Amino acid sequence: MDRIDTKTGVVTDYAIANEAGEPLLGPNDCVFDKDGGLYFTDPNGSSLKNPIGSIYYVTPGTHRVYLVAHGLAYPNGVAVSNDGATLYFDETPKQQVDALSIHGPLQWGEPAAFGRVGITGGPDGMRVAPDSTLYVASYGDGMVVHLSANGAQIGVIPISAGKNTTNLCLADGDKALYVTETQSNTIVKVSL
């Protein structure tokens, strides 16, 4: 995982191995917590038949990498709840968003199924809204799924640019979503 200095353009290593010194598989999505720590998914080579994916946490300042969860089927998108007490992530081939409790510094609960996302594809990038609901891009389905704070589906936002919605962000005072779509290589703005 690299870090880019936006002022100088210099690229440096941010995290290259787990706490056991083993190289990372291929970090994918990431999110910072309120303390400046970084959660990231590490899915490459993982699948339903070979669930070797992991979630890691990089401590602020020291850049030490800690294992949060392992044995996952292609962990992809990741988000932290507004109160900092829950980590959400998805296992794309399972069409499942999972959640685990954040008990304190370097203390996590066990992952549990939270919600379902996907028709032919599966969940990818996600963001938590100010009302604690979750927006999840569904790769292969051309949509964003809106989940309630307890994981129930509230609605679906179709993305007409293509089927491969990969990531998203809230913007414009949380009144809009910007969604990346890789089939057309575009970014789509959706008013909420």
VMD Tcl script that draws the C-alpha trace (Angstrom):
set ca {
  {0.00 0.00 0.00}
  {1.45 3.35 -1.04}
  {1.21 6.86 0.31}
  {1.36 9.81 -2.07}
  {2.39 13.26 -0.86}
  {-0.09 15.49 -2.70}
  {2.26 18.50 -2.54}
  {5.43 16.84 -3.85}
  {4.06 13.80 -5.68}
  {6.53 11.56 -3.82}
  {5.29 7.99 -3.38}
  {6.38 6.01 -0.29}
  {5.46 2.64 1.20}
  {2.70 2.92 3.80}
  {2.16 -0.77 4.56}
  {3.87 -3.69 2.80}
  {3.52 -6.60 5.23}
  {1.27 -7.83 8.02}
  {2.32 -8.03 11.68}
  {3.90 -11.46 11.04}
  {6.10 -9.96 8.32}
  {4.23 -11.69 5.49}
  {3.65 -9.62 2.33}
  {0.15 -8.29 1.80}
  {-1.97 -10.00 -0.88}
  {-3.04 -6.76 -2.56}
  {-4.78 -4.04 -0.54}
  {-8.03 -2.78 -2.02}
  {-10.37 -0.36 -0.22}
  {-9.49 1.67 2.86}
  {-11.00 4.06 5.39}
  {-9.54 6.18 8.19}
  {-11.06 6.16 11.67}
  {-11.48 9.28 13.82}
  {-8.05 8.72 15.41}
  {-6.22 8.61 12.07}
  {-5.84 4.82 12.02}
  {-6.40 3.10 8.69}
  {-8.56 0.03 8.05}
  {-8.01 -1.74 4.73}
  {-9.14 -4.87 2.93}
  {-6.59 -7.30 1.47}
  {-8.46 -9.63 -0.93}
  {-6.23 -10.70 -3.83}
  {-6.34 -14.44 -4.48}
  {-9.33 -14.87 -2.20}
  {-12.65 -16.38 -3.28}
  {-15.56 -18.47 -2.01}
  {-13.46 -21.63 -2.47}
  {-10.27 -20.01 -1.17}
  {-11.27 -17.57 1.62}
  {-7.83 -16.18 2.49}
  {-8.72 -12.47 2.48}
  {-8.11 -10.25 5.49}
  {-8.93 -6.90 7.06}
  {-6.05 -4.98 8.63}
  {-5.63 -1.89 10.78}
  {-2.63 0.45 10.57}
  {-2.00 2.44 13.75}
  {-1.54 6.18 13.37}
  {2.03 7.38 13.72}
  {3.74 3.99 14.04}
  {2.27 2.44 10.87}
  {2.20 -0.99 12.53}
  {-0.17 -3.36 10.74}
  {-2.57 -5.46 12.86}
  {-4.88 -8.26 11.72}
  {-8.56 -7.51 12.36}
  {-10.20 -10.49 10.60}
  {-9.01 -13.35 8.35}
  {-10.49 -16.21 6.33}
  {-12.73 -13.93 4.29}
  {-14.10 -14.48 0.78}
  {-12.74 -11.48 -1.15}
  {-13.21 -8.67 1.40}
  {-13.70 -5.52 -0.60}
  {-15.36 -2.25 0.54}
  {-14.87 -1.02 4.11}
  {-16.43 1.72 6.28}
  {-16.53 2.81 9.94}
  {-19.79 3.75 11.67}
  {-20.31 7.36 12.70}
  {-19.84 6.53 16.38}
  {-16.64 4.57 15.64}
  {-18.04 1.41 17.27}
  {-18.64 -0.73 14.16}
  {-16.55 -1.72 11.17}
  {-18.48 -2.65 8.01}
  {-16.92 -4.58 5.14}
  {-18.17 -6.79 2.39}
  {-17.41 -10.21 1.03}
  {-18.21 -9.68 -2.63}
  {-18.73 -13.29 -3.81}
  {-21.05 -13.96 -0.85}
  {-23.14 -10.89 -1.80}
  {-22.85 -9.99 1.86}
  {-21.99 -6.95 3.97}
  {-20.49 -7.93 7.32}
  {-20.02 -5.99 10.54}
  {-17.83 -6.35 13.57}
  {-17.62 -4.40 16.82}
  {-14.72 -2.10 17.58}
  {-14.27 -2.49 21.34}
  {-11.30 -0.19 21.78}
  {-7.75 0.28 20.56}
  {-6.74 -2.94 18.77}
  {-9.78 -4.79 20.14}
  {-12.34 -6.17 17.70}
  {-15.27 -8.55 17.83}
  {-15.99 -11.39 15.44}
  {-17.44 -10.63 11.98}
  {-21.15 -11.32 11.48}
  {-23.47 -10.99 8.49}
  {-25.09 -7.54 8.39}
  {-26.93 -7.19 5.07}
  {-27.33 -8.59 1.56}
  {-26.26 -6.76 -1.59}
  {-26.20 -8.10 -5.12}
  {-28.27 -9.74 -7.83}
  {-25.68 -11.15 -10.24}
  {-22.79 -9.16 -8.81}
  {-21.88 -8.21 -5.28}
  {-20.99 -5.40 -2.89}
  {-17.94 -3.21 -3.41}
  {-17.22 0.28 -2.03}
  {-19.44 1.75 0.68}
  {-20.05 4.87 2.77}
  {-21.92 5.51 6.01}
  {-24.38 8.41 5.83}
  {-24.90 10.92 8.67}
  {-28.13 9.11 9.63}
  {-26.08 5.87 10.09}
  {-27.53 4.21 6.98}
  {-25.11 2.62 4.52}
  {-24.74 3.16 0.77}
  {-23.10 0.20 -1.01}
  {-22.00 0.01 -4.66}
  {-23.08 -3.30 -6.20}
  {-20.47 -4.33 -8.77}
  {-21.96 -6.16 -11.75}
  {-25.46 -4.88 -11.00}
  {-25.23 -1.20 -12.00}
  {-26.69 0.09 -8.77}
  {-26.10 1.44 -5.28}
  {-27.99 -0.30 -2.48}
  {-29.17 1.73 0.52}
  {-29.16 -0.26 3.78}
  {-30.74 0.78 7.08}
  {-28.73 0.98 10.31}
  {-29.79 -2.61 11.02}
  {-28.89 -3.97 7.56}
  {-32.33 -4.06 5.93}
  {-32.58 -2.83 2.35}
  {-34.19 0.62 2.16}
  {-33.90 1.08 -1.58}
  {-31.87 0.79 -4.76}
  {-30.38 3.60 -6.85}
  {-29.86 2.49 -10.48}
  {-26.71 3.77 -12.22}
  {-27.37 3.98 -15.96}
  {-23.72 4.47 -17.00}
  {-22.99 0.73 -16.72}
  {-23.08 -2.34 -14.50}
  {-19.71 -2.05 -12.74}
  {-20.26 0.38 -9.87}
  {-17.14 0.17 -7.73}
  {-17.00 2.98 -5.22}
  {-18.78 6.08 -4.02}
  {-18.58 9.11 -1.78}
  {-21.08 11.43 -0.17}
  {-20.80 15.07 -1.19}
  {-22.60 18.39 -1.40}
  {-23.56 18.41 2.27}
  {-24.48 14.72 2.01}
  {-27.17 15.55 -0.55}
  {-25.41 13.68 -3.38}
  {-23.43 10.55 -4.14}
  {-20.56 10.44 -6.61}
  {-20.32 6.88 -7.96}
  {-17.45 5.38 -9.97}
  {-18.50 3.05 -12.78}
  {-15.74 1.12 -14.57}
  {-17.62 -0.29 -17.56}
  {-17.93 3.23 -18.97}
  {-15.00 4.65 -16.95}
  {-17.16 7.48 -15.63}
  {-18.12 9.13 -12.37}
  {-21.85 9.64 -11.94}
  {-23.46 12.19 -9.62}
  {-26.72 11.11 -8.00}
  {-28.84 13.54 -5.99}
  {-30.24 12.09 -2.76}
}
mol new
graphics top color blue
foreach p $ca { graphics top sphere $p radius 0.5 }
foreach p [lrange $ca 0 end-1] q [lrange $ca 1 end] { graphics top cylinder $p $q radius 0.2 }
display resetview
